[in-house]
Amino acid sequence: MLEHKPNLQLKLDNVLVATDFSSSSKMAVLYATSIARRHASKLFVTHVVGSQSEAALMDGWRAGQAEMTDQLIAHRLDGIRYELLVRSGDIWTVLSRLIIEQGIDLVVVGTHGRTGVRKFVLGSVAQSIFRQAPCPVLTVGPTIADQDPEMGPERILTATGFAPHSLWAVRCALRLAQDLHSSLGLLHVVTDPSEVSGDARDRTRDERLARLRTLISSDVRLPSAPVFFVEFGLVPEKILQTAAIWKANLIVLGLRHVEEGSRGETTWAKAYEIVCKASCPVLTVRGPE
């Protein structure tokens, strides 16, 4: 497992976008260039060729150069320090090495979702990016609403069940909202059937709203007052619904490391579903181990 110390400052010196030059990857590249410009980051546009043949590697370089030329012609790389990286080998092995070698602070990846919530545009190996990357991962899904990647997120929604990893996501979302002058929404989803009917529902809503409000200190400076949501039902469904109704431009989710086959797999499955169905990009962050 790669070691990485979470950085609450969310300083993005180095951003890596993984691309296979598909349409979904191209959207991820647009978001990555926007982030790199906004945060004065160095951008690593990375393509990994699965084949070890020299011909396949050269084809990868040609495709990469064509992609960079398109971006230059469109002036999307103006003012951005960038580097094209084309490597051969096992995709996750190569990317994990690059994350360490280049000091990557954020990985950006696209997903098409056509083969199920567990399949990303880079193939099944992209599950490794989502699950194992030690730094935050921004996933650009297939149902992204009509929004300009060059615009920073105006509304950031984060969901918390009050577990440590989800509280870390709240802290990260709060920092982002401060840095980007965005509105912040905090959501808690109640899943316990005993708390969803009658007087219990009202008491639970009031108690969870009060608890959400304690997560934002009164001395925190935000461009607008934070918004708090308490919903009842299935977590992915309610996160997606709230993001759509509130018109969120970014969803922030906190995840923790889980071993294959552990009970925590359920949390990851829910996160996959949100990533592939969200109408805005999803930023996943890992809490301190």
Helices and strands as residue ranges (DSSP letters): E 14-18, H 23-39, E 42-49, H 54-73, E 81-88, H 91-101, E 106-110, H 126-132, E 137-140, E 155-159, H 164-180, E 183-190, G 193-195, H 198-213, E 227-232, H 235-246, E 250-255, H 265-277, E 282-286
